[in-house]
Amino acid sequence: MSEGSQKLVYVVEDSVSSGALYSSYLEAAGYAVSHFIDGHSALVAIKEKMPDILVQDVCLPDISGMEVMRFTKARADIPVIIITANSSIDIAVEAMRDGGFDFIEKPFSKDRLIAAVADAAQQSTLDQGQVTAGATAASKPRPIRAVREHFVGESSVMESIYQLLDSAARSKASVFVTGESGTGKEVCAQALHDASSRASGPFIPVNCAAIPAELFESEIFGHEKGAFSGAVSQRKGAAELANGGTLFLDEIGEMDLALQAKLLRFLQTGTFSRVGGQKMMHSDIRIVCATNRDPEDAVRQGQFREDLYYRLNVIPVKLPPLRDRGRDIIALATHFLAEKSAANNKVFRGFTDAAMELLLSYEWPGNIRQLQNVIENIVVVHDEEFVNDDMLRVVTSSVVPTPLTTSSPAPQSLTGTDSMPPGVVAAKPGIRPLWMVEKETIESAIEQCDGNIPLAAACLGVSASTIYRKIKAWEKDEA
């Protein structure tokens, strides 16, 4: 790191020995460092000269580390890295929600500290580059896309989401995205990545529901040759591949509890080892995870580790269902119509008034994914200029509402809505229940794909997690 680009780091740590150790690590990495053992000394120094990065212990002998962070943030938007012990993890999470850049738990390694400060330095350089005129094109990072460029819609509920994501993108904090199936959780994760200082790094998505339990650890952390039967060569895992970028863990609620413990340890230390390997490796990643379940309910039922949940749920983002987004439905439908028409060489120009009324009144249980599939179906089948309400009714009428009372739980349909359960008899002879047709279709696809569920899901145009949930529901009904 050259003298001209050397970043000034303030380390606020009441332990003289620990502060000196942290300072030595950072000085060896090329940073200019000043160490303060109490909050008031740090405040005086901050008034005199603002650092580029603040490494802040939560617990100080005189004032709270939170007060120092707020004092600093009120004067300059610099990256603040929170140091915390397990007993103060909730305070660290609060600090992240108030604008902290990252937090590291004691005890942490030299590599973990340096990686966190390097990330913060990159963010600091990026912020300065955005306000400094005359920077050369070669010195600028890849242009960062605004969060809202990834989304369609201007409803008030989405405006609040955009603002939250804009703030989250400037941090390295873990983001936990929740929402119904089809609401755009992966789009949300991609938007966070592209709007962050990690935009030039890799974005690695992992569908936790699509990975067999016995291969989970290998998928995340990789394996060495001969680690297990079938491991014919060394393989990098998602954590290694995402180094310098973002790791998106979709359907994280499906992750095995044993692997949850290893993921927590990785988040705390930044280190891991491949399956069958002894070498400790480091990876600098940002975690974004998502689930369509209630994570707090999963914690209460013992299906999800509480400590991991609070470590991941630093910045919670709850995506609204499509039915709550008002006229965003029309904007999304128009967007998909133009996109699918161009892809299929069709001449659709819009929707009739009756079609728009139906779009707005329909519940869209499968959310954005269902809307996209409906529009694509119409474009492929019809050759018209305008989509009318009859075209929409033909497609959406296949969604059978769940009766108010049933004799057994209803399996989910491919569109994300509930189908007729086995206990409901068809109204006319010769009409087979939708759930039965769906079950046979899925089983046939799996058989044709030689048992490969992710491949079968891709052929059916649904997520693998949907099929896994259906199989579990069928097994439960048969038990």
C-alpha positions, 0 to 999 in steps of 0.5 A: 500500500503506497504512502499516498493511498495509506488509510488511517485506522483508529482502533478503540479497544480498552485492553492495552495488549489486545489493542497493541496486537490489533494495531501491529497486525494492521500496521504490518498490512500497510495501514496507519494506526492509532490506538485508543483505550477509552471512548473519550480519547477517541472522541477527541482524536476524531474531532481533530482528524477523521480516520478512514476506518474505525475499529470499535470495541463495543464495551469501553470503560467510560462510554459505550462504543455505540456512542463513539460510532454514532458520534463518528457517523454524525460527522462522516460516513466512514466504515465502522467495524464493531468488535464484540464478545459473545455476550454483546452480540445483540449490541453488535447487531444493533450497531450494524443496523445503525450503519456499522460496516462489519462486526467480528467476534472475539477471539478472532484471527489476524486474517479475519481482522485484516480482511474486514479492514481491507473490505472497509478500505475498499468501501472508503476508496469507493466513496471517495471516488464517487465524490472526487472529480478527475479520477482516471477510468483505470483507477475506478472500480466496475460501475455499481448498479443502483439497487432499483435497476434490478426491480420493476415497480414504484409502490410505496412498500417497494420504495422502502425496500429500495432504501433499505437495500441501498443502505445495506449495500454499503455494508458487509453485514449479513442480510436475511431475506424473507418472503413468500415463494416467487417474491424475488429473493434471489433478485434481491441478493443480486441487487445487493451484490451489484450495488456494493463494493463487491460488484466486481467479485463473484456472486455465488448462489446456492439452493440449500433445498436442492442439495442432498444432506450428505453432499451439503458440506462438500458443496459449501466448503469443497472437498479433497480428492478421495475424501469420500466415495465419488470424490475423484478430484479436488473440488472448490466449494461455494465459500471458496468460489465466492471469495471477494464477493457474495455467497447467496444461501437460498432456502437456508432453512433446509440446511442440516443442523450440523452444517449450520454449526460449521457455517457459524464457525466460518462466519465467526472466523472467516476460515474453513477447511475442505472435507477430507483436508487439514489446511485451514483456508480463508475466504472473504465473503458477504453472506445473503440468505433467504427463506420462504419460511418463518425463521423465528418459528424454525428457531423455536422448533429447534430446526434452526440454530438461534445463534446462527439466526442472530448472526445472519439476521443483522439486516432483515429484509421482508419482501412483500407478496405481489398482491400487496404491491398495487399497480406494480402488478401492471408494471411487472406484467407489461415488462414481462409482456415486452420481454417475452414478446421480443423473445418469441417474435410476437407483436403484443403491445399491452393489455385491455382494460378488462385484463388489467382489472383481472391482473389487479384483482387476482391473488397471485399466490405464486407471486412474481414467478407465477405472473411471469409464467402466465404472461409467457404462456399467453405470449407463446399460445396467442398471436394478438396485439393485446392481452384480454381477460379471457386469455388470462382466465384460461391460464389462471383458472388452473389454480384451484383454491383450497377449501376452508376445511379439508381432511388432510393438509394440501400439497403445494402446487407448482405455482406456489398455491395450494391444490385440492387435497386427496380428501376432496372428490371431483365434482364430475366423473372423469375429472381427476384432481389437480393434485393427482395430475401434478404428483404424477407429472412430477414423479414422471419428470424425476423418473425421466431425469434418472432421479435427478430432482434439480434437473427435473425441476429445471425441466418443469420450470420450478425450483428444486425446493418446491419439489422437495417440499412436495415429496415431504408433504406426500410422504407425510400424507401417506404415513 
